[in-house]
Amino acid sequence: MKLRTCVLLLLLPALTVGAEHVRGSVGGTVLLPCTYPVTGGTTSMCWGRGHCPTSKCLDPILRTDRDGKEVIWHQSERYRLLGNIEQRDVSLTISQLTFSDSGTYCCRVEIPGWFNDQKGEIQVSVDEAPMEEEYAEDIVILPKILPVFAPDRAALQIHPTTVTQENQETKETDPLDPVRENKEISVINIIRIVLIFSLLPLALIIFLCTYSVSMGNKQ
């Protein structure tokens, strides 16, 4: 009898856990793979936090009905079985991850009989959410357009400038140049007048001398 029991235990199909360690990031979603053999029909199962105890789930977060056809209870909407339960796919999906979701999870399929339950443990690690990368090709730099203002005539008269296109040089004109020109013209005129009045007596003397000489010759 004992030998027959041992043989039956050895022939029981084992639970398949897809990965022993699953990593995710804050705000993301992870899938904890767990399936059991097709033969024998569906059966009840549960998911729990922590290591798998001798029976049941120590800290249950999800449970199916007795026939393993549908989920009858889950601790949070974040815990879902999105696989085909009737095909013995009881993989757990955890969404909106937080750091508190890190730890050990137990997948337990309850098979009638003593010590027949199949179980597997998966370690979950939750990291910080990755920072979004910026690519240079996604960044468009628009040229800065400066406003154009019409020049003010009054402003131009304060600092007049003359631009010569031939030599591409800019010459600054002193606004006092007309006054200087007037002064120079006045000085020149004064010099002319002085010269004229200085030369008149000399010319008169020369004329008188010439006239006297000519009269003396006639006598």
Protein Blocks (a to p, Z undefined) as FASTA:
>chain_A
ZZmmmmmmmmpccdddfbfbdcddehiacdddddddfehpaadddddedjddfbdcfbac
bdcdfkopacfbdfbfkbccfbdfknopacdcdehiafklgccdddddddedehkaccdd
ddddddddddddddfklpccdddddddddddfklmmmmgcdddfklopacdddfklmmmm
mmmmmmmmmmmmmmmmmmmmmmmmmmmmmmmmmmmmmZZ
